[in-house]
Every structure is written in C-alpha cells, then in structure tokens.
C-alpha cells in the first residue's frame, strides 16, 4: 500500500515498488537500464514522473477529471495512490 506522495527527488523503497507497478502494468519507466523491468531504482526521477503522467492520462476519468485536471502532473498524489492501491489489492 502506497501511503505518501511521491514526486521528483523522492527516494525510498516505495519508489521501487511504484516503478515495479508501472512496469508491470504497461507504463514502462524505461525500456533498458535504470528503471527498466528488473532494474527498478529507489529514485523518483524524470522517467518515473513521465510514466506516472502516462498512467494518470490513461485513467483520466478516475484521476484527472475529478480533480479538475486535463493533463497528468507526474506527481504520485492521493488520486493516483488510491487507484494504484485498488489495482494492487485486486490482483
């Protein structure tokens, strides 16, 4: 379960878990190297933010629209966390 907001510069095992989630759900952090499947990192950098943005925009009706947003922010905030936590539990 993800509990804290993650954004550029965040560091921790939860960042690794987020990258693993994104990579396994079709929102690759990177195709090769750091952040790629099996090479996830603890740093929330630009590639992670870009993958989160793609995830947010793919789930516009659940994450963006209810919060008055038209584009993904790349910040792993409350709405994104809630959806990821729900998807993780339902697996």
Backbone as CSV, one residue per row, in Angstrom:
resi,resn,N_x,N_y,N_z,CA_x,CA_y,CA_z,C_x,C_y,C_z
1,UNK,0.838,-1.188,0.000,0.000,0.000,0.000,0.877,1.245,0.000
2,UNK,0.587,2.122,-0.923,1.324,3.383,-1.010,0.672,4.389,-0.077
3,UNK,1.478,5.049,0.741,0.934,5.943,1.758,1.369,7.389,1.626
4,UNK,2.465,7.648,0.907,2.941,9.032,0.850,2.994,9.539,-0.582
5,UNK,2.945,10.845,-0.711,3.077,11.458,-2.017,4.505,11.278,-2.500
6,UNK,4.644,10.920,-3.763,5.955,10.775,-4.382,6.046,11.735,-5.550
7,UNK,7.222,12.322,-5.703,7.434,13.288,-6.771,8.923,13.357,-7.071
8,UNK,9.286,14.151,-8.059,10.689,14.285,-8.420,11.555,14.462,-7.181
9,UNK,12.582,13.639,-7.071,13.504,13.716,-5.949,13.184,12.799,-4.786
10,UNK,11.972,12.235,-4.761,11.629,11.296,-3.683,12.530,10.075,-3.776
11,UNK,12.874,9.540,-2.614,13.731,8.360,-2.547,13.115,7.374,-1.568
12,UNK,13.143,6.092,-1.924,12.679,5.079,-0.990,12.252,3.796,-1.669
13,UNK,12.009,2.797,-0.838,11.572,1.504,-1.357,10.190,1.598,-1.991
14,UNK,9.398,2.590,-1.575,8.086,2.766,-2.199,8.221,3.257,-3.640
15,UNK,9.300,3.974,-3.936,9.557,4.386,-5.326,9.847,3.139,-6.168
16,UNK,10.652,2.243,-5.623,10.941,0.988,-6.318,9.646,0.227,-6.584
17,UNK,8.795,0.135,-5.566,7.519,-0.571,-5.715,6.635,0.103,-6.769
18,UNK,6.632,1.418,-6.811,5.847,2.139,-7.814,6.387,1.845,-9.207
19,UNK,7.702,1.885,-9.359,8.291,1.581,-10.667,7.941,0.154,-11.095
20,UNK,7.973,-0.777,-10.156,7.602,-2.159,-10.468,6.147,-2.237,-10.916
21,UNK,5.263,-1.514,-10.221,3.851,-1.486,-10.603,3.700,-0.929,-12.018
22,UNK,4.304,0.221,-12.263,4.188,0.857,-13.573,4.717,-0.054,-14.673
23,UNK,5.880,-0.628,-14.455,6.482,-1.513,-15.459,5.608,-2.727,-15.743
24,UNK,4.956,-3.250,-14.737,4.142,-4.457,-14.916,2.734,-4.161,-15.417
25,UNK,2.382,-2.879,-15.512,1.044,-2.511,-15.978,1.078,-1.734,-17.293
26,UNK,2.183,-1.847,-18.030,2.245,-1.240,-19.357,2.678,0.204,-19.411
27,UNK,3.197,0.733,-18.309,3.659,2.117,-18.269,5.157,2.116,-17.950
28,UNK,5.935,1.610,-18.898,7.366,1.417,-18.667,8.059,2.696,-18.221
29,UNK,8.810,2.566,-17.160,9.644,3.675,-16.697,10.793,3.843,-17.686
30,UNK,11.392,2.732,-18.096,12.471,2.737,-19.085,12.479,1.392,-19.789
31,UNK,12.880,1.389,-21.054,12.963,0.135,-21.806,14.216,-0.642,-21.430
32,UNK,15.271,0.070,-21.086,16.539,-0.563,-20.713,17.228,0.318,-19.677
33,UNK,18.114,-0.284,-18.910,18.867,0.479,-17.915,18.057,0.747,-16.662
34,UNK,18.498,1.752,-15.911,17.865,2.101,-14.644,16.382,2.394,-14.834
35,UNK,15.569,1.747,-13.997,14.129,1.935,-14.048,13.400,0.935,-14.919
36,UNK,14.144,0.196,-15.720,13.516,-0.797,-16.594,13.102,-2.023,-15.773
37,UNK,12.246,-2.872,-16.335,11.818,-4.065,-15.596,13.016,-4.877,-15.089
38,UNK,13.003,-5.131,-13.786,14.088,-5.848,-13.142,15.241,-4.969,-12.702
39,UNK,15.206,-3.693,-13.100,16.265,-2.750,-12.723,15.667,-1.480,-12.098
40,UNK,14.540,-1.647,-11.410,13.885,-0.511,-10.768,14.804,0.088,-9.699
41,UNK,14.644,1.374,-9.454,15.513,2.094,-8.527,14.716,2.695,-7.373
42,UNK,15.422,3.304,-6.450,14.775,3.975,-5.314,14.572,5.468,-5.568
43,UNK,15.002,5.974,-6.726,14.912,7.407,-7.015,13.764,7.716,-7.963
44,UNK,12.928,8.653,-7.569,11.821,9.130,-8.406,12.377,10.265,-9.264
45,UNK,12.790,9.891,-10.465,13.355,10.866,-11.394,12.391,11.193,-12.518
46,UNK,12.921,11.827,-13.546,12.108,12.280,-14.672,11.416,11.129,-15.394
47,UNK,12.081,9.977,-15.502,11.463,8.841,-16.193,10.279,8.289,-15.404
48,UNK,10.397,8.266,-14.088,9.281,7.814,-13.257,8.125,8.801,-13.361
49,UNK,8.433,10.082,-13.306,7.392,11.107,-13.427,6.671,10.986,-14.772
50,UNK,7.413,10.721,-15.837,6.806,10.579,-17.160,5.897,9.351,-17.213
51,UNK,6.317,8.257,-16.585,5.488,7.046,-16.548,4.228,7.284,-15.727
52,UNK,4.351,8.006,-14.615,3.181,8.342,-13.793,2.228,9.222,-14.591
53,UNK,2.765,10.171,-15.336,1.932,11.038,-16.170,1.143,10.209,-17.178
54,UNK,1.789,9.251,-17.821,1.091,8.380,-18.780,0.002,7.570,-18.080
55,UNK,0.302,7.071,-16.885,-0.683,6.329,-16.104,-1.878,7.231,-15.770
56,UNK,-1.603,8.449,-15.325,-2.677,9.381,-14.980,-3.546,9.684,-16.194
57,UNK,-2.920,9.917,-17.335,-3.670,10.280,-18.529,-4.444,9.091,-19.099
58,UNK,-3.990,7.885,-18.834,-4.721,6.695,-19.250,-5.944,6.456,-18.359
59,UNK,-5.941,7.087,-17.188,-7.032,6.943,-16.221,-7.651,8.302,-15.919
60,UNK,-7.820,9.091,-16.962,-8.276,10.475,-16.839,-9.572,10.602,-16.039
61,UNK,-10.513,9.708,-16.262,-11.805,9.807,-15.591,-11.766,9.536,-14.103
62,UNK,-10.757,8.823,-13.662,-10.639,8.464,-12.249,-9.673,9.391,-11.510
63,UNK,-8.614,9.811,-12.213,-7.565,10.589,-11.545,-7.649,12.075,-11.869
64,UNK,-7.747,12.413,-13.135,-7.623,13.820,-13.533,-8.932,14.598,-13.448
65,UNK,-9.956,14.134,-14.156,-11.216,14.878,-14.230,-11.800,15.204,-12.858
66,UNK,-11.870,14.239,-11.920,-12.436,14.571,-10.611,-11.658,15.647,-9.849
67,UNK,-10.401,15.859,-10.263,-9.572,16.855,-9.597,-9.387,18.112,-10.435
68,UNK,-10.201,18.247,-11.489,-10.166,19.447,-12.317,-8.916,19.569,-13.173
69,UNK,-8.299,18.442,-13.481,-7.072,18.463,-14.273,-7.333,17.914,-15.671
70,UNK,-6.593,18.433,-16.643,-6.710,17.971,-18.017,-5.493,17.164,-18.440
71,UNK,-4.368,17.366,-17.759,-3.129,16.664,-18.078,-2.549,16.070,-16.806
72,UNK,-1.819,14.986,-16.990,-1.138,14.376,-15.854,-0.079,15.301,-15.293
73,UNK,0.154,15.182,-14.004,1.117,16.047,-13.325,2.462,15.368,-13.094
74,UNK,2.471,14.048,-13.134,3.692,13.317,-12.816,3.940,13.185,-11.328
75,UNK,3.070,13.773,-10.538,3.162,13.662,-9.075,2.243,12.519,-8.644
76,UNK,2.791,11.601,-7.882,2.028,10.453,-7.405,1.301,10.860,-6.131
77,UNK,0.160,11.562,-6.328,-0.609,12.112,-5.221,-1.777,11.221,-4.828
78,UNK,-2.715,11.764,-4.053,-3.803,10.970,-3.475,-4.637,10.170,-4.481
79,UNK,-5.060,10.777,-5.575,-5.927,10.068,-6.529,-5.162,8.943,-7.227
80,UNK,-3.919,9.204,-7.581,-3.103,8.166,-8.225,-2.815,7.040,-7.244
81,UNK,-2.481,7.391,-6.017,-2.217,6.374,-4.984,-3.439,5.499,-4.753
82,UNK,-4.593,6.133,-4.659,-5.821,5.380,-4.401,-6.068,4.353,-5.498
83,UNK,-5.925,4.748,-6.757,-6.163,3.819,-7.858,-5.116,2.707,-7.875
84,UNK,-3.855,3.052,-7.702,-2.798,2.027,-7.687,-3.023,1.055,-6.532
85,UNK,-3.386,1.582,-5.374,-3.646,0.699,-4.230,-4.818,-0.238,-4.520
86,UNK,-5.864,0.272,-5.154,-7.017,-0.568,-5.508,-6.615,-1.638,-6.512
87,UNK,-5.857,-1.256,-7.527,-5.424,-2.206,-8.543,-4.488,-3.246,-7.966
88,UNK,-3.665,-2.857,-7.018,-2.713,-3.777,-6.407,-3.420,-4.812,-5.542
89,UNK,-4.484,-4.403,-4.860,-5.240,-5.296,-3.996,-6.052,-6.282,-4.820
90,UNK,-6.556,-5.843,-5.954,-7.426,-6.687,-6.767,-6.670,-7.725,-7.589
91,UNK,-5.361,-7.704,-7.562,-4.563,-8.681,-8.332,-4.524,-10.002,-7.671
